[in-house]
Every structure is written in C-alpha cells, then in structure tokens.
Amino acid sequence: MLKKIWKNLIVMLYRDVNKESESNDLSVLLRFLSLSQIFWLLLLSIVMAFESYAFLCLSCVLTIGILTSCMILTYEDRTPAGMYVYISVNHILVIICCYETEWKLLYAPMILACIMLFFFNARVKMKTKVYYALGEFVFAIALMIADQLLPLKTSMRPLPAGIVTGINIATHITAVSLEAYAYSLKYTKNEEKILQYNKKLEDMVSTDALTGLWNRRAMNEHLSLLENSFRKHQKSFSVAIMDIDFFKKVNDTYGHGMGDFVLKTLSSILKEEMEGKGSVARWGGEEFLLTFEEMKFEDAVKHLDDLREKIAVWDFSFKDVKLHLTITGGIEDYAMTDSIDAVITKADERLYTGKTGGRNKIVSRG
C-alpha cells in the first residue's frame, strides 16, 4: 500500500508541463523543494505549538498552504510564478522566525536555497541573477543587524531550541541536496547531448555516406595509429587495396542504382569478414583499403584471397538482375617499407599488376 502511494507520488512530482516554453526541470525541482519543506514545517509547527509560539505556529501553517499553492502553479504551467512565490514566502518566514525567536537558530541559510533555485531558472538572464544574489547578500546582512538591534521577544528553552536548529539544518540540507542533484542531472543531460552531437559530427566526417564504412580520412588516422604502434611495440600489420573488376561496366549497363547496391553489399561482406582481423574503408570509387593487424603477412594474404573467393561466388541480386563479380587486390607488409605512404603505394602498384595481369587475383609479390 505504502509502496503504491510512494510510486504514485513520484509519478505526480515528475509529471511534464504542458507548455513548451515552461521548464520541466524547474517545475519538478520546485515540487520536490515545496514538498520537502512542507514536511519539515509540519515538524517545526508542532514544536512551536508545544512551546506556545502561536504566531510562529500559525506562520508555519500558512507557509505550508502557500507552498502547496506553489506546487499547484507548476501543474498549471505557471512555474515562474510558483518560483517567485516560493522565494517570497521563505523570506517572509525567515524574517518572522528570526524576529520571534533568534537568528542563531539557523533560519537564514534558507536564503542560499532560494539563490540556487533562482539561478536554476534558465529563462532569467545572468545579469539579473547576479543582481538577485547581491540583493540576497544585503538582505542577510540587514537581517543579522536587525537581530542585534531589535529586542528579542522570547528566548527559547535549550531543548526545543536544539530541536528547531536541527529541523532548520535538515531543511537546508534537503533543499540544497535537491538543488545540487537537479544541477547535476541538468549538467549530465547537457554533457550527454554534447557528446552525442560530437559523435554524430565525428561519424559524419569519418564515415562514407553510401557504404557506412570508414572514409579515407578516418582510415588515414587509423593507419597513423598502427604505424605508431608498430614503432613502439612492433605490432605488425599489412595494408591491402582491392578494386571491383569492371565496375564501370556495371554502372553503364544496369545503372547507378545497381552500382550503389553492389558497393553497399560488398561493404557489408568486407565489414563482416574483417571483424577481428583488422579494418576496412572505402578508399574511393570502387576501391577499398583493408588493414590486417597483428598477424603474419602470409596469413593476411591467405585471408585476403579467401575473401576474393567468397566474393567471386556471391550472388549480387538487385531487382530482377543477378550478377557475379570479382575483385583484384594488392597487399604489402608495413615492415617491408618505411612509411604509410610507401606501404599504400606498394599495395596500389600490386593492385595495378593484378589488373593488367588478368584480374580476379591477389598480388603479394613483385
């Protein structure tokens, strides 16, 4: 029963606002602040009633009613009004409590919670927020001076004074904790949005739009990392360049729709086959660059030739057209060269040798 009530309460507190111009984060925070303070004010009013502070007890009860109205305003899409009411009633209550009892009972720190709440409102300009904070500083100083100058009506007994102080501390800690949590959530959300946006931008500049593979830029960055790894830790790698045989004829005969289908299908095959072996990128047009990482050159050649054989028997079916295509590739071991440019040039030369030597082959020597 209690669990169900608690669940319904949380759902109610987190309910979205209807207006797009309203901040749901501010509304939820104001609801939690109001509700938590209502709880502590109930306890405070009980202590005041036992100590015969009738006016203070009445003030606490009236404040509870006003805080309830603050919560209601957030559900009526009038959150800014609710915030100002919350801040105003807290200032009035602080003045009354400090005048009726004593400043040292720690009523004034509630001003800090009001400042944090005001700063949380994204619709208020920063200049206004700074002026507000300065105003609160002046208010606190004035309250402290007035406490010293104005005659104290009554001095509370030590035990209830301690209880009141404890309630006030709990009220302030609860309010500041809720606001800190809200700030943390807001900051985290913004950070996540920025990271997602940055990743989206990074994907856009590093991914080939048609095939979803890395583009030349991304592969060049990866090759630089592999080169550094080889020089520092002697981690071997090989670079291969492969090209679809007679791809221009596919476009000329069947149209670019068929050509795009071939490129996307072949990219899917390459990506799947290179999993755990290395990386693949669309190098340009119908050319692909592959890296075989942390394996012997002979094994890399074998993997590349197996890939050639698999593609040779693959059915490229698009609409009512079925094609069989072949690839030609050249491969070189980085250890046999002195730079990334050199290993790519050598692999490209071997690709050209394969093209002029009959196609549908992998060239790893010469």
N, C-alpha and C positions, 0 to 999 in steps of 0.2 A: 504494500500500500504506500509506504513512505518512498520507496524507490520510484513508483509510478508518479507520485506527486513531484518528486525532485526532477524526474525526466521531463514532465510537462512544464515545470518552471523554467528549466534550461531552454526548452524549445521556445517558450514565450519570450524569454530575455533575448534570444538570438534572432527573433523574427525580423525579416527585412523591412525596410521602409519602402513606401510606395513611390515617392518622388525620386527621380534620378538625380536631382540636384542636392538631395539630402545625403549626408554621410552615414552609412550604416554602422561603420566602426565607432563613430562618435555616439550614435544612438545606443548601441549595445553597452559601451563604456558607461554612459550616463545612467543607464538602467541598473547596472551592477553597482555603481557607486551609490545610487539612491537607495537601493535595496539593502546593501550592507550597512549604510549609515542609519537606516530605519531600525535595523536590528540593534545596533549599539545605542541608539537614542531611547529605545524601549527600556534597555537596562539602566541608562542614565536617569530616565524619568522615574523609575522605581526607586532608585537611590535618593533622588531629590524629594520624592514623596515621603519616604521614611524620615528624612531629615527636616521635613516641614518647610521645604523651599517651594511653596505653592506656585509662585510666579515662574520659577525656573522649570518646574514640572509641567506647567501649562505651556511654556515656551517650547519645551521638547515635544509635547503632543502636537502643537500647532505646526512645528517644523516637520514632524512625521507626515502630517496631512499635505504640506506643501511639497515635500519630496515625492510623495505619491503622485501629486499632480505633475511633477517633472517627468516621471515615468510615463504618465498618460500622454503628455505632449509629444514624446518620442514616437508613440504609436499613431499620432495624428499628423505626422510629418511636420512637426514644429520643434525639431530638435534644438536649433539655436536658441529659441525662446526658453526651452527647458533648461539649457545650459546656464543662461543668464539668471534664471530663477534659482537654480541650484547654488550658483555662486553668491547671489544676493542674500538668500536665506541663511547661508552659512556665515556670512559676515555679520548679519544681524544677531544670530545666535551666539557667535563669539563675543560680540560686544556685551550682550546681556549677561552671559555667563561670567565674563571677566569682571563686570561691574558688580554682579550679585555675590560672587564668591572671590576667587583670587586668580591672578594671572599665572601664578606658579603651578596651577593645576593642569597646565598644558592644553588650553583650548586653542591658542593662537596658531600652532603648527598646521591646523586645518587650512590655513591660507596657502600653504605650499601645494596642497592637493588641488586647490582652486586654480593656482597658477599653471600647474601641469595640465589640468583639464582645458584651460583656455588655450594653451599652446598646442594642444592636440587637434583643435579645430582648424582644418586646412583652409577654410573659407575666410579666415581672418588674416589680414596682411601682417607680415613680420614686424613692421614698424609699430602697428597697433599693439601687438603682443609685448613688445619691449616697453612701450609706454604703460601698458597694464601692469607689467611686473614691477616697474618703478613705482607705480601708484600703490601696489600692494606693500612694497617696502616702506613707503611713507605711512601707510595705514598701520602697519605693525609697530613702527616707532611711536606713532601717535598713541596707539593703544597702550603701549608699555609706559609711556609718560603719564597718560591719564590714570593708569592703575596706581602710580605712585602718588599722584596729586589728589585724586578723588578719595573721599572717605570710604572705607570698606564697611559694607552693611553688616555682614556677619562673617565670622571665621568658622569654617567647617571643622568638625572634630577629626582627629588624625586618621581613624579607621575609615570612615566614609570618604575623607579626602584622598586617601590612598586608593580606594576603590574607584573614585571618579577619575583620578590620574591614570589608573590602569585602563579604564574604559576609553579615555581620550587617546592614550597611546595606541590601544588596539584599533581605534577608529582611524587614526592617522596612518598606521602601518597598513591596514586593509586598503585604504584609499590609494596610497602611494604604490602598493604592490599591484593593485588592479591596473593603475595607470601605467606602471612600468611594464606589465605584461602586455597591455594594449599597444604601447610603443614598440615593444619587441616584436609583436605579431605584425604590426604595420611595417616595421623595418624589414622583417623577414620576407613579407609579401613583395615589397618593392625590390628587394635583392633578388628574389626568385624571378620576378618579371624581367629584371635587367639581365640576369644570367640566361633566361630563356631567349630573350631578344638577341643577346650577343651570340648565343649558339645558333640561332636562326640565321643571323648575318654571316657567321662563320661557315655554316653549311652552304649558304648561297654562294659564297666566294670560293669554296673549296670543292663543290660538288658539280658534276656535269648534269645539266638540267634534263637531258634526254634519257641518259642511262642510269643516273643515280650513283655512278662510280665517282671516285676522286677525279678532279681535273688535273691539268698539267701543273698548276700552281701548287696544289696540295701534295702531289707526288714529288715535286722538287723539294718541298720542305721535308717530306719523309725520307728522301734519298740523302739529304744532308744529315739527318739523324743517324741513318745507317752508316754513313761514312764516318761520323764521329765515334760511333760505337765500335766500328772496325779498328780505328786508330787507337782507341783507348783500351778496348777489351778483346781485340782480334776476333770479333764476331763476324763470320764470313757471310757473304750474300752475293747473289748473282742477279743480273738485270737482263730481261728479255723484252724484245719488241716484236709484236706479231701483227699481222695485217690480213684482212679478209681478201681472199683471191677474187678478182673480177667483180669487186663490189660495185663499180660504176655501171657495169652491165645490168646488175640487179635494179638499180635506180632507173636506168634508161628503159628497161624492158617492162618492169612492173610498177614503177612509180616510187615516189619518196615514202609513201605510206608503208610499202613493203620494206624499203631500206631501213626506215626507223624501227620497224618490227624486228628485223634481223639484228640491228645494233642492240636493242633492248634485251632480246632473248639471249644473244651471245654474252652480254654483260652479266646477266643472271647466272649463266653457266660458269663464267670465269670467277664471279664472286663466290659462288658455292664451292667450286673446285680449289680455290686458293685459300679457303678457310684453314687456318692452322699452318699454312705453308709460307705465306707472305702477303703481299698486297697487289692490287691491280688498279689501274687508272686508264681512263680514255685519254690517249696521248694527242689525238687529233684526227678528225675524219673517221676512217675505219681502222685506225691504228690504236693498239693498246700496249701499255707498258706494264710489265709484271716484275715483281721482285720475289726471289726465292731466298728466304732468310734462315740463317743458322743451319745450313745443310751443305753437303759436299756438292761441288759443281756437277759431278756425274749424276747425282740424284736429282738435281734441278733439271738437267737435260732430260732425264727419264720422265719426270713429272710433266714437263712441257710437251714432250712427244705423246704421252698418254692423253693429254688434253687435246692435242691435234687430232688424234684418232677418234676421240669421243665426238668432237665437233663434226668430223667428216661423215659420221653415220647419223647425225641428228636431223630430224625432220623439222624444217622451218616452215610450218603451215600457217598461212595468212589468208583468211577468207577462203577462196577456192584454189589457192596456189600453194603448191608444196615444193620446197627447194631443198637441195643438198649442197652445202658449201664447204669449202676447205680454207685452211689458213696456212700461212707461211710465217716462220719466225726465226729470229736470230737471237743468240744468247751469249753472254760473256760473264766471266767471273771477275768481280771487282779486284780481287787480289792480283790479277794479271795486268792491272792498269794502275794509273797514279792519280786519277780523279774521277768524279762523277761524269763530267763531260766526256772523258775518254772512254769510260765503260759504255755509255749510251751510244757514242759514235761507233764503237766496235760492234755492238749489238745491231745497230742500224745497217752497218756495212754487211753483216752476215745475213740480215733480212733481205737486202738487195741481192746478195749472192743467191739466196734461195728463190727469189722472184725470177731472176734471169736463168736459173738452173732447173726450171720445170714446175715450181710452186709445190704446195702441199707437202712441205718438209720443214724440219728444224735444222738449222745450221749452227754448229757449235765449235767449228774449227775453221781455220783459214782467215 
